[in-house]
Amino acid sequence: MKYALKTLLVLSLFISFVGCTQTPKKTDTPVINKIQDVQIFTSNNSNNQLSAKNIEAAFESVGLSVVGNNDMNKPFQARFGKTYYKHYNLAMYMNNDLSYKLIKKYPQFGALTPLTMSIYTTNKSINIATLTRNGISRAAKIPINDPDLIAYTALIQKALKKALPNGKFKNIPVHSVDINQSYQVNFITETNKEEDLSWDDYIEDFEAEFEAEMEPYGFLFPNFINIQEELFDEHDYNKYDFYHTYSICKFDVIFPVSKLHPEAGAWAPCSFYIYKLKNENKMHMGFLGVQNWITTLNIKDEESIKPLTQAQEMIRKILKELTN
C-alpha cells in the first residue's frame, strides 16, 4: 500500500529534487585543489603481494570494521562482458564509536555511514581511494575542526599506511568548483502511523516497499545498518524511534564511471539514511547528491555523468511516489 505521507520540505544545496540533473559550472584551467576531497593512496605491487583482503585486514586491525568488500569484476564481467582493471573492489568501513559520536551531533552523517573506498590496480600499482577530512566535512556539513572527525580521519590515515607500508598519496589535478557546497539531498515527510502499529513495524513496511520499488531499476543494497540497535543501544541513547542507513549500488552507474574514474569508490556505494526522532511526527531522509562525484573527480564525460544523474532521478521519483 502507499503511505499517507505529506512532503513538508525538500532541501538540497545546489541540487534539488526538481533540478537534480544539473551539471557543474565549468572552468577552463585545471588546478591542484589544495583542499582535496578525495585522496588516492598508492603503492608498488609488482610482486602481487598486496590485495583487497590484505587492505581489509589492515583496516580491521586499527579499529575500522569493513562491513563489505566486494570484488566488482565478477559482476562486471558477467553483466558487461569486460572489466577495466585486473582488480577492482568497492568496500565499506566504519568505526562504531566515532560514528555514534558524529551522528549524535550531526544526524546527517548517516549519509556517510558507512564510509566507502575503492581498491584497484593500475599497471604495477595498487590504489586505495577514500575521502579526506575536508571531503567528509563538506559533504556531511560537519565543522572541519570537530575533534571526532579529526580522530576518524586520523584513523583512516593510520589504516592506509598500515595497509600499504610503502605507499604515498597521489596529487590529483581537479577543477576547484563549488568546493563549499555540500550537495546533500535532504527532505522531511510527515508520518501518519496507525495507532496499533509499532514504529518498528511502520519502518519495516516502508522499507520493504522502498526496496521493492528500487530493485526493478537495478539498484542493489550491499549493506544495511540499524543504527539504533548497533550504535545507539550500546550507549543507552534513545532519542530516536528508528535510525537506519542503506548502502545503495547500481552496476549501470559504477561500471561506466569507474572506467575513467576508478577513485569514484570514495563516494560509492551511496549511503541513504532514514530516521525519526521521538516525540516528532516527521521522518527524515537524505543522501549525497551526484554533484559530489562530478565536481570532486572532475568528471566531464557524458558516459559517466548521464548514468549518475539518471540514477539520482530514479531515486527521487521513487521516494516522491512513496511519500505522496
Secondary structure, 3 states (H helix, E strand, C coil): CCCCCEEEEEEECCCCCCCCCCCCCCCCCCEECCCCCEEEEEEECCCCCCCHHHHHHHHHHCCCEEEEEEECHHHHHHHHCCCCCCCEEEEEEECHHHHHHHHHHCHHHHHHCCEEEEEEEECCEEEEEEECHHHHHHHHCCCCCCHHHHHHHHHHHHHHHHHCCCCEECCCEECCCCCCCCCEEEEEEECCCCCCCCHHHHHHHHHHHHHHHHHHHCEEEEEEEEHHHHHHHHHCCCCEEEEEEEEEEEHHHHHHHHHHCHHHHHCCCEEEEEEEECCCCEEEEEEECCHHHHHHCCCCCHHHHHHHHHHHHHHHHHHHHHCC
